[in-house]
Amino acid sequence: MTVDRAVVIVGAGEAGVAAASAIRESGDHRRIVLISEEPHLPYERPPLSKEALTDETPALKTIRPAPWFKEQFIDLRLGWRVQFIDAARRSLVLETGGRADELFYDQLLLATGARVRTLTDAPTGVCYLRTHEDSVALRSRLSQAQRLLVIGGGVIGLEVASSARHMGKEVVVLDMAPRLMARALAPDVSNVITELHRDGGVDIRLNAGSIDLRQTPQGMRAILGDGTVYDGDLVAAGIGVIPNTELAAQAGCALENGILVDEAGQTSVPGIYAAGDAAAFPHPVFDRHVRVEAWQHARRHGAHVGRAMVGTPAPYSEVPWFWTDQHGVNVQVAGLAADCDRTLWRGAGPARTAFHFSGNRLVAATTLNNGRDMRPVTNLIAAGWQGDPQALLDASTPLGKLAARLLAEHTAATAAA
Ligand SMILES: Cc1cc2nc3c(=O)[nH]c(=O)nc-3n(C[C@H](O)[C@H](O)[C@H](O)COP(=O)(O)OP(=O)(O)OC[C@H]3O[C@@H](n4cnc5c(N)ncnc54)[C@H](O)[C@@H]3O)c2cc1C
């Protein structure tokens, strides 16, 4: 089948769907073909490690209801995998169940997301978590298990640990790193999260060294570098993701920690764009290319690139933001916390906020059960605010008010310089 002047989007996750929606909202009437190798209506991934494991009757949370795609004249191809791109002919080949098809595109968006990194030399039966099927399988196997070994103390591993405790399971988390969520959190916050899990009954083992996993007649055994043995009847691994860049590479797009794009989401190959978890984009606030693996970013970057594809480019300066829920605590992080060299806390109770500085510059913030601080502190990070860190700690003034004043002073000082 041939489609002329079509916009073709590969990947119907948050980024792909948001791009399709933004293209339609802009009044562009070209044909949109949205291709997903997954068989389901596009769905949200965050519940997969939370409610989908713990709720009595979990339901797939779709990004848009089925009729929406028809109403928007979006040709949704579920269960089709794009195998090959011919950038010179502006065409691609897709396959489903032994059938192949070729589409011609005017513009192509690669919203191919990421896939789980897997353990090398591990016995079969280790659970991973990226898709609806993964979540259904993990839920079913957890229901039969007593003791879960989680390999990897990142967001997904810790959410699974928290959900498993909620289900009454014994849980051990093993991580080679010296602290939890080391890529995403500042060291002080990692310590708080470690305490949170220990208080929640999770056995946390950091600095685990190499982990040798073996199948035993009773289940699974993890042998650490120092010889310590942990037995469990189920292993779930959350050791990060790998961006799906193979199609982009095959089409000739430049790669660097993902598919390299400019501020409009354009790759190095004319007519091909990328967005979401798969794309590394230039961030004006952090002054380098970053690749963000988070729900809000995928939606906003997808929509941004969709708008840029129809000719309304604008700078993309969204401060990265993600949330995670563990043991009933809502954690939100804005900015790049791994960039910080010091952390200061505002408040000391269960609801508090951490500011992360690199020198005197605010580069990130974390809220614990204190999401209302997120908007004002994100505005400061976006503005590149720097100054006396103590100015943010005056708990007698609401942060919104304080941040508005500091922002106004910062803007005036920047304008005068
Ligand atoms: C279990 C889990 C929990 C999470 N929880 C949180 C959270 O609490 N907070 C938060 O901020 N973020 C969370 N995230 C991250 C967030 O969900 C992702 O960052 C976001 O969904 C990425 O969207 P995307 O559209 O870029 O990619 P994806 O959602 O990965 O979508 C890409 C799609 O492209 C498809 N595809 C790839 N190649 C092809 C091809 N060749 N042909 C056809 N289709 C293809 C893939 O199969 C996939 O369906 C979580 C993620 C997971 C897995």
The ligand as an ORCA input file, in Angstrom:
! r2SCAN-3c Opt
* xyz 0 1
  C       6.867     -0.193     34.762
  C       7.138      1.250     34.463
  C       6.799      2.234     35.400
  C       7.080      3.569     35.149
  N       6.754      4.497     36.093
  C       7.037      5.793     35.867
  C       6.717      6.779     36.854
  O       6.204      6.469     37.927
  N       7.014      8.070     36.576
  C       7.585      8.460     35.404
  O       7.830      9.654     35.207
  N       7.881      7.556     34.435
  C       7.617      6.236     34.640
  N       7.926      5.304     33.690
  C       8.586      5.742     32.440
  C       7.588      6.167     31.350
  O       6.484      5.312     31.339
  C       8.316      6.155     30.009
  O       9.378      7.083     30.091
  C       7.408      6.547     28.850
  O       6.306      5.687     28.793
  C       8.175      6.487     27.529
  O       7.315      6.752     26.461
  P       7.821      6.634     24.934
  O       6.611      6.896     24.103
  O       9.025      7.449     24.714
  O       8.308      5.112     24.759
  P       7.553      3.712     24.962
  O       6.468      3.826     25.965
  O       8.630      2.715     25.184
  O       6.855      3.447     23.548
  C       7.580      3.074     22.412
  C       6.743      2.105     21.617
  O       7.391      1.881     20.354
  C       7.266      0.526     20.034
  N       8.268      0.197     18.999
  C       9.617      0.220     19.133
  N      10.204     -0.158     17.974
  C       9.189     -0.422     17.098
  C       9.164     -0.863     15.740
  N      10.297     -1.114     15.052
  N       7.964     -1.033     15.136
  C       6.811     -0.784     15.827
  N       6.777     -0.371     17.104
  C       7.968     -0.191     17.740
  C       7.495     -0.153     21.374
  O       7.077     -1.487     21.381
  C       6.645      0.733     22.279
  O       5.315      0.303     22.269
  C       7.673      3.948     33.918
  C       8.007      2.969     32.966
  C       7.753      1.633     33.240
  C       8.133      0.585     32.221
*
